[in-house]
Structures are given as C-alpha cells and as structure tokens.
Amino acid sequence: MVLKIELDKEIEHRFREAAMKKYGYKKGSLQKATHEALSSWVMQQSTRVPKVKDPFKLVRGMLSDLKGKTTSVELQHEATKLWAKKYL
C-alpha cells in the first residue's frame, strides 16, 4: 500500500535523520522507520479505544430527542461526537 503524507519541514528532517541513524543510510530505511512509527501509534491508540461488539447499544436512546428533526447523516455525526466524548 502506498500512503502519501505531507510533513512540516522540521519534522521531516528530524524523522529522516532518526531513521538513517537507526537503520543506516540505505534503501528502505525510511520505510522501516515509518512502519515502526505507525505501528507504535496504532498500538497506543488501540489501548485507549475500547473494543465494542455492538456500537448501537452505546448510543441507543441518546439520540432519541433528535428523531425526525435531523437527517441520518447528521445522526451519524452526533453519534460519533457522543462516542468520542465518552471514550476519548
């Protein structure tokens, strides 16, 4: 998979420098460092966000006052905001 990102020049410079120090000045160093950084970040996030079998049970009843007043997309956004407040 290809993932394109845009970084601040200072962050990019520091990241490249750290990657080269750890993995050497050769092909694949940035890829290894990026994989390590993203894996670490994902692991950090997964410990913060609980695993839920049925996400609808989390918001059932919480949006009842909006029934008929909003579109399904607006309800989705409201449900996301409520979930984020509760778990993040």
Long-range contacts (C-beta under 8 A, 24 or more apart in sequence): 48-87, 48-88, 49-87, 49-88, 50-87, 55-83, 58-83, 58-86, 59-83
